[in-house]
Protein backbone atom coordinates (compact mmCIF):
# COMPACT_ATOMS: atom_id res chain seq x y z
CA UNK A 1 0.00 0.00 0.00
CA UNK A 2 1.26 3.51 -0.78
CA UNK A 3 0.06 5.05 2.49
CA UNK A 4 -0.88 4.27 6.08
CA UNK A 5 -3.13 6.03 8.58
CA UNK A 6 -3.18 5.96 12.36
CA UNK A 7 -4.95 7.57 15.29
CA UNK A 8 -3.07 8.95 18.28
CA UNK A 9 -4.48 6.31 20.62
CA UNK A 10 -3.97 3.28 18.35
CA UNK A 11 -0.93 2.33 20.48
CA UNK A 12 -1.04 2.41 24.27
CA UNK A 13 0.48 5.45 25.94
CA UNK A 14 3.90 4.92 27.53
CA UNK A 15 3.30 7.81 29.97
CA UNK A 16 0.89 7.46 32.89
CA UNK A 17 -2.42 9.26 32.28
CA UNK A 18 -1.95 11.58 35.27
CA UNK A 19 1.11 13.07 33.50
CA UNK A 20 -0.56 13.28 30.08
CA UNK A 21 0.26 10.68 27.45
CA UNK A 22 2.88 9.63 24.91
CA UNK A 23 2.00 7.64 21.82
CA UNK A 24 4.69 6.18 19.54
CA UNK A 25 3.18 5.82 16.05
CA UNK A 26 6.14 4.44 14.09
CA UNK A 27 4.79 0.86 14.05
CA UNK A 28 1.21 1.92 13.25
CA UNK A 29 2.43 4.01 10.32
CA UNK A 30 4.90 1.31 9.25
CA UNK A 31 7.75 3.79 8.77
CA UNK A 32 11.21 2.39 8.13
CA UNK A 33 13.36 5.18 9.56
CA UNK A 34 11.07 8.00 10.66
CA UNK A 35 9.78 8.12 14.22
CA UNK A 36 6.55 10.01 14.88
CA UNK A 37 5.28 10.57 18.43
CA UNK A 38 2.51 12.60 20.08
CA UNK A 39 3.35 13.83 23.57
CA UNK A 40 0.92 15.51 25.94
CA UNK A 41 2.15 16.77 29.31
CA UNK A 42 0.04 18.03 32.17
CA UNK A 43 1.37 20.98 34.21
CA UNK A 44 4.45 19.85 36.17
CA UNK A 45 4.81 16.86 33.81
CA UNK A 46 8.15 15.96 32.33
CA UNK A 47 9.67 13.60 29.83
CA UNK A 48 12.60 11.26 30.33
CA UNK A 49 16.09 12.76 30.29
CA UNK A 50 17.89 11.18 27.34
CA UNK A 51 20.03 11.56 24.26
CA UNK A 52 19.96 9.66 20.97
CA UNK A 53 23.70 9.04 20.58
CA UNK A 54 23.30 5.28 20.15
CA UNK A 55 20.50 5.56 17.58
CA UNK A 56 22.06 8.49 15.70
CA UNK A 57 18.61 10.05 15.56
CA UNK A 58 18.10 13.78 15.37
CA UNK A 59 14.77 15.00 16.67
CA UNK A 60 12.30 17.81 16.03
CA UNK A 61 9.90 19.01 18.74
CA UNK A 62 6.89 20.96 17.46
CA UNK A 63 4.61 22.56 20.06
CA UNK A 64 0.98 22.21 18.98
CA UNK A 65 -0.42 23.89 22.10
CA UNK A 66 0.81 25.14 25.45
CA UNK A 67 4.35 26.00 26.45
CA UNK A 68 7.28 23.77 27.37
CA UNK A 69 10.87 24.04 28.44
CA UNK A 70 13.59 21.74 27.17
CA UNK A 71 16.49 21.41 29.56
CA UNK A 72 19.75 20.79 27.70
CA UNK A 73 21.41 19.23 30.70
CA UNK A 74 24.98 18.96 29.39
CA UNK A 75 24.93 22.68 28.56
CA UNK A 76 23.08 23.75 31.71
CA UNK A 77 20.75 25.64 29.36
CA UNK A 78 16.96 25.74 28.94
CA UNK A 79 15.11 26.41 25.68
CA UNK A 80 11.59 27.79 26.07
CA UNK A 81 9.05 26.89 23.38
CA UNK A 82 5.50 28.15 22.85
CA UNK A 83 2.73 27.17 20.44
CA UNK A 84 4.00 26.74 16.85
CA UNK A 85 7.68 26.79 17.90
CA UNK A 86 10.00 24.04 16.65
CA UNK A 87 13.30 22.82 18.13
CA UNK A 88 15.80 20.55 16.33
CA UNK A 89 18.22 18.51 18.44
CA UNK A 90 21.44 16.70 17.50
CA UNK A 91 21.57 13.04 18.60
CA UNK A 92 24.21 13.63 21.27
CA UNK A 93 22.35 16.54 22.92
CA UNK A 94 21.05 15.40 26.33
CA UNK A 95 17.54 16.76 26.80
CA UNK A 96 14.51 16.65 29.08
CA UNK A 97 11.10 18.19 28.32
CA UNK A 98 9.19 19.94 31.12
CA UNK A 99 5.75 21.51 31.24
CA UNK A 100 6.18 24.19 33.87
CA UNK A 101 3.11 26.06 32.61
CA UNK A 102 -0.47 26.12 33.84
CA UNK A 103 -2.10 24.19 30.96
CA UNK A 104 -1.65 20.85 29.23
CA UNK A 105 0.99 20.98 26.48
CA UNK A 106 0.75 18.98 23.26
CA UNK A 107 3.76 18.26 21.05
CA UNK A 108 4.62 16.36 17.91
CA UNK A 109 8.02 14.69 18.10
CA UNK A 110 9.73 13.55 14.91
CA UNK A 111 13.00 11.65 14.73
CA UNK A 112 15.10 10.09 12.00
CA UNK A 113 18.67 8.82 11.60
CA UNK A 114 21.16 11.25 10.17
C-alpha positions, -999 to 999 in steps of 0.1 A, spaced: 0 0 0 13 35 -8 1 50 25 -9 43 61 -31 60 86 -32 60 124 -50 76 153 -31 89 183 -45 63 206 -40 33 183 -9 23 205 -10 24 243 5 55 259 39 49 275 33 78 300 9 75 329 -24 93 323 -19 116 353 11 131 335 -6 133 301 3 107 274 29 96 249 20 76 218 47 62 195 32 58 160 61 44 141 48 9 141 12 19 132 24 40 103 49 13 93 77 38 88 112 24 81 134 52 96 111 80 107 98 81 142 65 100 149 53 106 184 25 126 201 34 138 236 9 155 259 21 168 293 0 180 322 14 210 342 44 199 362 48 169 338 82 160 323 97 136 298 126 113 303 161 128 303 179 112 273 200 116 243 200 97 210 237 90 206 233 53 201 205 56 176 221 85 157 186 100 156 181 138 154 148 150 167 123 178 160 99 190 187 69 210 175 46 226 201 10 222 190 -4 239 221 8 251 255 44 260 264 73 238 274 109 240 284 136 217 272 165 214 296 198 208 277 214 192 307 250 190 294 249 227 286 231 237 317 207 256 294 170 257 289 151 264 257 116 278 261 91 269 234 55 281 228 27 272 204 40 267 168 77 268 179 100 240 166 133 228 181 158 206 163 182 185 184 214 167 175 216 130 186 242 136 213 224 165 229 211 154 263 175 168 268 145 167 291 111 182 283 92 199 311 57 215 312 62 242 339 31 261 326 -5 261 338 -21 242 310 -16 208 292 10 210 265 8 190 233 38 183 211 46 164 179 80 147 181 97 135 149 130 117 147 151 101 120 187 88 116 212 113 102 
